[in-house]
Amino acid sequence: MIKIRGILKTAQTVQDDLRNGLSTQKVAEFKQFIQSSVETIERLCAEAKTTPHHLPRRSREAYYFLKGIDLGNLPIASSQATQTQVASISIKNIKAQQNTILEKIFNLASASNQNSAEIQQLAQTLTRTVTIIEKICFNQQATPASLTRSSRQIYSWMKFLTDEQNLQLHLTSTYRVRQIAQEILNKHQQTSVKLTIELSNIAGLYKGKKSSTFAHISISEGFINASDEVLQALVKSVLCGKSQDSTRLIRSFASSEEYSTVVLMLDLIAEVISENPQGKFYNLDDLFNKLNHEYFAGHLVKPRLAWSKITTYRKFAHYEPARDRVVMSLTLDNANIPEFVTEFVLFHELLHKYHGTKWVNGRRMVHTPEFRSDENKFQLYAEAQRWLQMLASGES
């Protein structure tokens, strides 16, 4: 499988440019850069006798993002001064604050039954920190979407953990990873190795360092609902080295909806355009009213509905229970996407609101048999699934 270096960074840089808006002087240069980047990716793939559709998942999504940019409808910044101001909001010491919180979480995760008072104190710290960040943005007439990339990433992670269920799941997962890691170290008679573990909003799936005296394991927040088998594969990859079996397990879970749901949730926290349900092509209020009448007998209370700033190619929406909000990807607000496809994705998220979450052995279950049964009642279910598969593969 071919790997193209720099494609993820290119996509992230472009996404930041689109978020902040382009100056009129840079539009032509931006268009040329996008076209050149896409052509380079396609040329490198052709030379390797493959196609962009066979790139690693994250690189493939980055290619689809670049390829799908509407160069004839680029966002223009109101002024260069505004653009500079919006792009420069950086939160001082935010990384140090995150490290302090991660250390508290690691210490709390030393036992399966954590101290409730300490958890409450941690929750208050998270809420207080998030509130301060939001106030800083508000005072600059901006939103957290205008934070620098690193600050936005940490803010989104903290905001995610202000939800009580997310925090509890995070603590439980950290405990499980810690237990697995300790068992492996004990098995190899390395009990003196100082262990640190963190689950956070990182760019990759996992990373780590190990020496004769310490071991540090950093895992994507997307794995908080993974099975012990997957978590063991992650820990082994850091402590013992990669293996085909471990890599297969990790990649398989990273391709699952459980993983992408969490990752998208983190991405969308700071990326909502506004809670205006009216998109360029589709009005979420209208779609909700239609779905509520047809599938919920008009009894479902309408959640908050919003479009995100993000164009996605695997996970197209997310329901946030704590905010009672459905956030839809801009990918679906497109004249080339049939209305029933956007409607189906919204229906899927409304089912999350309707059915809620079930917990089994400390793991969160959202796609229960009852959920799937109701989902299959969508009139154009098979057609919608085919469309979403085409979007995910870049064939549409």
C-alpha positions as CSV (number, residue, x, y, z in Angstrom):
1,M,0.0,0.0,0.0
2,I,1.5,3.3,-1.1
3,K,2.0,6.1,1.5
4,I,2.2,9.7,0.5
5,R,4.0,11.9,3.0
6,G,2.5,15.3,3.7
7,I,-1.0,14.7,2.4
8,L,-2.6,14.9,5.9
9,K,-0.8,18.1,6.7
10,T,-1.8,19.6,3.3
11,A,-5.5,18.8,3.9
12,Q,-5.4,20.3,7.4
13,T,-3.7,23.4,6.2
14,V,-6.3,23.8,3.4
15,Q,-9.1,23.2,5.9
16,D,-7.8,26.0,8.1
17,D,-7.6,28.3,5.1
18,L,-11.2,27.6,4.1
19,R,-12.3,28.0,7.7
20,N,-10.7,31.5,8.0
21,G,-11.5,32.6,4.5
22,L,-9.2,33.6,1.7
23,S,-8.1,37.1,0.7
24,T,-9.0,37.9,-2.8
25,Q,-5.3,38.2,-3.7
26,K,-4.7,34.6,-2.7
27,V,-7.6,32.9,-4.5
28,A,-5.7,32.1,-7.7
29,E,-2.7,30.8,-5.8
30,F,-5.0,28.7,-3.6
31,K,-6.7,27.1,-6.6
32,Q,-3.4,26.3,-8.2
33,F,-2.2,24.7,-5.0
34,I,-5.3,22.5,-4.7
35,Q,-5.1,21.4,-8.4
36,S,-1.4,20.7,-8.1
37,S,-1.8,18.7,-4.9
38,V,-4.5,16.6,-6.4
39,E,-2.6,16.0,-9.6
40,T,0.5,15.1,-7.6
41,I,-1.4,12.5,-5.5
42,E,-2.9,11.0,-8.6
43,R,0.4,10.9,-10.4
44,L,2.2,9.2,-7.5
45,C,-0.6,6.6,-7.3
46,A,-0.4,6.0,-11.0
47,E,3.4,5.5,-10.8
48,A,2.8,3.0,-8.0
49,K,0.2,1.3,-10.3
50,T,-2.7,2.0,-7.8
51,T,-5.4,4.6,-7.3
52,P,-6.1,7.2,-4.6
53,H,-9.0,4.9,-3.5
54,H,-6.5,2.4,-2.2
55,L,-4.5,4.8,-0.1
56,P,-4.5,4.3,3.7
57,R,-7.8,5.5,5.2
58,R,-6.7,8.9,6.5
59,S,-4.7,9.7,3.4
60,R,-7.7,8.6,1.2
61,E,-10.0,10.9,3.1
62,A,-7.6,13.7,2.8
63,Y,-7.5,13.2,-1.0
64,Y,-11.3,13.1,-1.2
65,F,-11.4,16.3,0.8
66,L,-9.0,18.1,-1.6
67,K,-10.6,16.6,-4.7
68,G,-14.1,17.7,-3.5
69,I,-13.3,21.3,-2.9
70,D,-15.5,23.6,-5.0
71,L,-12.9,25.9,-6.5
72,G,-15.7,28.1,-8.0
73,N,-17.2,28.8,-4.6
74,L,-14.4,29.5,-2.2
75,P,-15.0,31.5,1.1
76,I,-13.6,35.0,0.9
77,A,-12.5,36.7,4.1
78,S,-14.1,40.1,4.7
79,S,-10.7,41.6,5.2
80,Q,-7.1,40.6,5.6
81,A,-7.1,42.1,9.1
82,T,-10.1,40.0,10.2
83,Q,-8.4,36.9,8.8
84,T,-5.2,37.5,10.7
85,Q,-7.1,38.2,13.9
86,V,-9.3,35.1,13.7
87,A,-6.4,32.8,12.9
88,S,-4.3,34.0,15.9
89,I,-6.3,33.0,18.9
90,S,-4.0,30.8,20.9
91,I,-4.7,29.8,24.5
92,K,-1.6,30.3,26.7
93,N,-0.5,27.3,28.7
94,I,-3.4,25.2,27.3
95,K,-1.0,22.2,26.8
96,A,0.2,22.4,30.4
97,Q,-3.4,22.5,31.6
98,Q,-4.2,19.4,29.5
99,N,-1.1,17.6,30.9
100,T,-2.3,18.4,34.5
101,I,-5.7,17.0,33.7
102,L,-4.2,13.9,32.0
103,E,-2.1,13.3,35.1
104,K,-5.2,13.5,37.4
105,I,-7.0,11.0,35.1
106,F,-4.1,8.6,35.2
107,N,-4.0,8.7,39.0
108,L,-7.7,8.3,39.3
109,A,-7.5,5.3,37.0
110,S,-5.4,3.3,39.4
111,A,-8.6,1.6,40.7
112,S,-11.7,0.3,39.0
113,N,-13.9,2.2,41.5
114,Q,-12.7,5.8,41.3
115,N,-13.3,8.3,44.1
116,S,-16.5,10.1,43.2
117,A,-15.4,13.3,45.0
118,E,-12.2,13.4,42.9
119,I,-14.2,12.7,39.7
120,Q,-16.5,15.6,40.5
121,Q,-13.5,17.8,41.2
122,L,-12.0,16.8,37.8
123,A,-15.3,17.5,36.1
124,Q,-15.4,21.0,37.6
125,T,-11.8,21.7,36.5
126,L,-12.7,20.7,32.9
127,T,-15.9,22.8,32.9
128,R,-14.1,25.8,34.4
129,T,-11.2,25.5,31.9
130,V,-13.6,25.2,28.9
131,T,-15.6,28.2,30.1
132,I,-12.5,30.3,30.3
133,I,-11.5,29.4,26.8
134,E,-14.9,30.2,25.4
135,K,-14.9,33.5,27.2
136,I,-11.5,34.4,25.7
137,C,-13.0,33.6,22.2
138,F,-16.1,35.6,22.9
139,N,-14.2,38.6,24.1
140,Q,-12.4,38.6,20.7
141,Q,-15.8,38.3,18.9
142,A,-15.0,34.8,17.8
143,T,-15.8,31.2,18.6
144,P,-13.5,28.2,19.5
145,A,-13.5,27.4,15.8
146,S,-11.1,30.3,15.5
147,L,-8.5,28.8,17.9
148,T,-5.2,27.8,16.5
149,R,-5.1,24.1,15.5
150,S,-3.4,22.9,18.6
151,S,-5.5,24.9,21.0
152,R,-8.7,23.9,19.2
153,Q,-7.7,20.2,19.4
154,I,-7.2,20.4,23.2
155,Y,-10.3,22.5,23.7
156,S,-12.4,20.0,21.9
157,W,-11.0,17.2,24.0
158,M,-11.7,19.0,27.2
159,K,-15.2,20.0,26.0
160,F,-15.9,16.3,25.1
161,L,-15.0,15.3,28.7
162,T,-17.4,17.8,30.2
163,D,-20.1,15.3,29.3
164,E,-20.5,13.0,32.4
165,Q,-20.9,9.8,30.3
166,N,-17.8,10.6,28.2
167,L,-15.7,11.3,31.3
168,Q,-16.8,8.1,32.9
169,L,-16.1,6.1,29.8
170,H,-12.7,7.8,29.5
171,L,-11.8,7.0,33.0
172,T,-12.9,3.4,32.6
173,S,-10.9,3.0,29.4
174,T,-7.8,4.5,31.0
175,Y,-8.1,2.1,33.8
176,R,-8.4,-0.8,31.4
177,V,-5.3,0.3,29.4
178,R,-3.4,0.8,32.6
179,Q,-4.2,-2.7,33.8
180,I,-3.3,-4.3,30.5
181,A,0.0,-2.4,30.4
182,Q,0.9,-3.4,33.9
183,E,0.1,-7.0,33.3
184,I,2.4,-7.0,30.2
185,L,5.2,-5.3,32.1
186,N,4.8,-7.7,35.0
187,K,4.9,-10.7,32.6
188,H,8.2,-9.5,31.2
189,Q,9.6,-8.7,34.8
190,Q,9.7,-5.0,34.2
191,T,7.8,-3.9,37.3
192,S,10.2,-1.0,37.9
193,V,9.3,0.7,34.6
194,K,7.5,4.0,35.3
195,L,4.2,3.9,33.3
196,T,2.2,6.8,32.0
197,I,-0.9,6.5,29.9
198,E,-3.1,9.1,28.1
199,L,-6.1,8.9,25.9
200,S,-6.6,12.2,24.1
201,N,-7.4,14.0,20.8
202,I,-4.3,13.1,18.8
203,A,-3.8,13.0,15.1
204,G,-2.8,9.4,14.7
205,L,-4.2,6.2,16.3
206,Y,-1.5,5.8,18.9
207,K,2.1,6.5,19.8
208,G,4.5,5.7,22.6
209,K,8.0,5.6,23.9
210,K,9.6,2.9,26.0
211,S,13.0,2.5,27.7
212,S,14.4,0.5,30.5
213,T,13.0,3.0,33.0
214,F,9.8,4.4,31.6
215,A,7.0,3.7,29.2
216,H,4.6,6.3,27.8
217,I,1.5,5.2,25.9
218,S,-0.7,7.8,24.0
219,I,-3.9,6.5,22.4
220,S,-6.5,8.3,20.3
221,E,-9.7,9.1,22.2
222,G,-11.5,7.2,19.4
223,F,-10.6,4.0,21.2
224,I,-12.5,4.7,24.5
225,N,-15.2,2.2,23.6
226,A,-12.8,-0.5,22.2
227,S,-12.7,-4.0,23.5
228,D,-10.0,-5.3,25.8
229,E,-8.6,-7.2,22.8
230,V,-8.1,-4.0,20.8
231,L,-6.7,-2.1,23.8
232,Q,-4.3,-5.0,24.4
233,A,-3.2,-4.8,20.7
234,L,-2.5,-1.1,21.2
235,V,-0.5,-1.6,24.4
236,K,1.5,-4.5,22.9
237,S,2.4,-2.4,19.9
238,V,4.1,0.1,22.1
239,L,5.6,-2.1,24.7
240,C,6.5,-5.2,22.7
241,G,6.6,-3.9,19.1
242,K,4.1,-4.1,16.2
243,S,2.8,-7.4,14.9
244,Q,0.5,-8.3,12.1
245,D,-2.3,-9.4,14.4
246,S,-2.2,-6.3,16.5
247,T,-2.1,-4.0,13.5
248,R,-5.0,-5.8,12.0
249,L,-7.1,-5.4,15.2
250,I,-6.2,-1.8,15.6
251,R,-6.9,-0.9,12.0
252,S,-10.2,-2.8,12.0
253,F,-11.5,-0.9,15.0
254,A,-10.2,2.4,13.6
255,S,-12.4,1.7,10.5
256,S,-15.5,1.1,12.6
257,E,-18.4,3.5,13.3
258,E,-17.6,3.3,17.0
259,Y,-14.2,4.9,16.4
260,S,-15.3,7.4,13.8
261,T,-18.2,8.6,15.9
262,V,-15.9,9.7,18.7
263,V,-13.4,11.3,16.3
264,L,-16.1,13.1,14.4
265,M,-17.6,14.3,17.7
266,L,-14.3,15.8,18.7
267,D,-13.9,17.4,15.3
268,L,-17.4,18.9,15.3
269,I,-17.2,20.4,18.8
270,A,-15.5,23.5,17.6
271,E,-16.5,23.3,14.0
272,V,-20.2,24.1,14.0
273,I,-21.0,27.0,11.6
274,S,-24.1,28.0,13.5
275,E,-27.2,26.4,14.8
276,N,-29.1,27.6,11.7
277,P,-30.7,24.5,10.2
278,Q,-30.9,26.1,6.8
279,G,-28.0,25.0,4.6
280,K,-27.3,26.1,1.0
281,F,-29.5,23.3,-0.3
282,Y,-31.3,21.5,2.5
283,N,-33.2,22.7,5.5
284,L,-32.8,20.4,8.5
285,D,-36.0,21.7,10.1
286,D,-38.0,20.6,7.0
287,L,-36.3,17.2,6.9
288,F,-36.9,16.7,10.7
289,N,-40.6,17.5,10.4
290,K,-41.0,15.1,7.5
291,L,-39.1,12.3,9.4
292,N,-40.9,13.0,12.7
293,H,-44.3,12.6,10.9
294,E,-43.4,9.5,9.0
295,Y,-41.4,7.5,11.5
296,F,-42.1,8.9,15.0
297,A,-45.8,9.7,14.7
298,G,-44.9,13.3,15.4
299,H,-43.9,12.5,19.0
300,L,-40.1,13.1,18.8
301,V,-39.1,16.4,20.4
302,K,-36.9,18.2,17.9
303,P,-33.2,18.4,18.9
304,R,-31.0,21.3,18.0
305,L,-30.0,21.0,14.4
306,A,-26.8,22.4,12.9
307,W,-24.5,22.1,9.9
308,S,-20.7,21.7,10.5
309,K,-17.8,23.3,8.8
310,I,-16.3,20.0,8.0
311,T,-16.6,18.0,4.8
312,T,-16.4,14.3,5.7
313,Y,-16.3,11.0,3.7
314,R,-17.1,8.3,6.3
315,K,-19.1,9.6,9.2
316,F,-21.6,12.2,8.0
317,A,-23.3,13.3,11.2
318,H,-23.4,13.0,15.0
319,Y,-25.9,13.2,17.7
320,E,-24.7,14.9,20.9
321,P,-26.9,13.8,23.8
322,A,-25.5,16.3,26.3
323,R,-26.5,19.2,24.0
324,D,-29.5,17.4,22.4
325,R,-28.0,18.4,19.1
326,V,-27.5,16.8,15.7
327,V,-24.6,18.1,13.7
328,M,-24.6,17.3,10.0
329,S,-21.5,17.3,7.7
330,L,-21.4,19.8,4.9
331,T,-20.8,16.9,2.5
332,L,-24.6,16.3,2.6
333,D,-25.6,19.9,1.9
334,N,-25.0,19.5,-1.8
335,A,-27.2,19.7,-4.8
336,N,-25.6,16.5,-6.1
337,I,-26.7,14.5,-3.1
338,P,-30.3,13.3,-3.3
339,E,-32.5,14.6,-0.5
340,F,-33.3,11.1,0.7
341,V,-29.6,10.5,1.4
342,T,-29.3,13.5,3.7
343,E,-32.7,12.6,5.1
344,F,-31.5,9.1,6.0
345,V,-28.4,10.3,7.8
346,L,-30.6,12.7,9.8
347,F,-33.0,9.8,10.5
348,H,-30.1,7.6,11.8
349,E,-29.0,10.4,14.2
350,L,-32.6,10.9,15.4
351,L,-32.8,7.2,16.2
352,H,-29.8,7.8,18.5
353,K,-31.9,10.4,20.3
354,Y,-34.9,8.1,20.4
355,H,-33.2,4.9,21.6
356,G,-30.5,6.5,23.8
357,T,-27.5,4.6,25.0
358,K,-27.2,1.2,26.7
359,W,-24.3,0.1,28.8
360,V,-23.1,-3.5,28.8
361,N,-20.1,-4.5,30.9
362,G,-18.8,-0.9,31.1
363,R,-19.0,-0.4,27.3
364,R,-21.4,1.9,25.5
365,M,-23.8,0.3,23.0
366,V,-25.7,2.6,20.7
367,H,-26.5,0.3,17.7
368,T,-28.7,-2.2,19.5
369,P,-30.9,-4.7,17.6
370,E,-33.9,-2.5,18.3
371,F,-32.0,0.5,16.7
372,R,-31.1,-1.5,13.6
373,S,-34.6,-2.8,13.3
374,D,-36.0,0.8,13.3
375,E,-33.3,2.0,10.9
376,N,-34.3,-0.7,8.4
377,K,-37.8,0.8,8.3
378,F,-36.5,3.8,6.3
379,Q,-38.3,3.7,2.9
380,L,-35.2,4.0,0.8
381,Y,-32.7,2.3,3.2
382,A,-30.9,0.2,0.6
383,E,-30.5,3.1,-1.9
384,A,-29.3,5.5,0.9
385,Q,-26.7,2.9,2.0
386,R,-25.4,2.5,-1.5
387,W,-25.1,6.3,-1.9
388,L,-23.2,6.6,1.4
389,Q,-20.9,3.8,0.4
390,M,-20.2,5.6,-2.9
391,L,-19.4,8.8,-1.0
392,A,-17.1,6.9,1.3
393,S,-15.3,5.4,-1.6
394,G,-15.1,8.6,-3.6
395,E,-17.2,7.2,-6.5
396,S,-20.0,9.7,-6.4
